[in-house]
Every structure is written in structure tokens, then in C-alpha cells.
Amino acid sequence: MNPPDVKPRQVTCPTCKGPSAYEPGNPFRPFCSARCKGNDFGAWASEQFRLAAEAPPDDQPFGDAKLQ
């Protein structure tokens, strides 16, 4: 029994928003190219992707109170 021909799933590249084949043959998945993958890594490394957080007040202990 031969498996049916399955078209590779097309996803949107997170960096350039272009089409990207999401299949084992694409070593950059979910990105479309090495350039987009590298750009995304550079953005993470330079902390462009971060979550906003409030700093704790100075009068409250930081960390787990049981360990203080």
C-alpha cells in the first residue's frame, strides 16, 4: 500500500510573513530561509522579544520567602 501524495503544509514565516514549507525537507522550518532564521535569532539575542514586568518594590524581599 503506497501512501497518498501529501502536499507539504504551507505556513507563514514568522519573520518575513512569506510562505514557508513546513516539512522535514525544510531545515529552517518554520522559517522560509536561513536569513529569516538568523534574523529571528538575532532579535532574541538582542532582547527585542521580551515580556514587560514590573520591578518589585524595594521594601519587599525578593525571591522565595522560605529561603530568606
Sequence and secondary structure as in RCSB ss.txt:
>XXXX:A:sequence
MNPPDVKPRQVTCPTCKGPSAYEPGNPFRPFCSARCKGNDFGAWASEQFRLAAEAPPDDQPFGDAKLQ
>XXXX:A:secstr
        EEEE TTT  EEEESTT TTTTSSSHHHHHHHHHHHHTT S        TTS  S GGG 
